[in-house]
Structure formats: C-alpha cells, structure tokens
C-alpha cells in the first residue's frame, strides 16, 4: 500500500526533473551556446552557418534530444554519417564544434 502512494510522487519528480533539464539546456545553449559539460569539453553548439543558436532553436534542439533519450540513443546513430550530426542537431539545424577561445 505504501508503494502505491509513492508512485505519483515518483511521476511528479520525473516531470520536474525533465522540465528543469529542458529549461537549463535551452537557457545555456540559447544564451551561451554551451552546457556546463560542453564548456568543460570545450564544445559549443552553433547554427549550421556558425551563428548563435538562440532560445527558440535551443528549445527545439532540447525537445528533439528527448527523442534520443526515449529511444535509448537511436537519435545518436546519425553520428556514424559523414556530417557527424545527431538527429536533434539535424532537426534544429545546429552542429557541435570545438569552442574557439576569444
């Protein structure tokens, strides 16, 4: 009986964590072109033409990353192609590159 009462709390926690991740990813990539991990690895997300991603495109990219997560990484398969762009990068017209120091 106690387990049944905990299930809604678990579901709420998952939703809250997902929304927090979605917002964090959108704000960091849209505002600075990097997540914390990307900064540590000296990577940045840019448009295909090398421009700033912006919040709308960053949100689209974050939503598309959900597809990759829900399919156990199948969205990463395009990495095997010539352009090395993931499904979420293709959908958002973005790419990841080494960050150029100022």
Secondary structure as UniProt FT lines:
FT   HELIX           2..32
FT   HELIX           36..40
FT   TURN            41..42
FT   STRAND          43..47
FT   TURN            48..49
FT   HELIX           55..70
FT   TURN            71..73
FT   HELIX           74..80
FT   HELIX           87..92
FT   STRAND          94..98
//
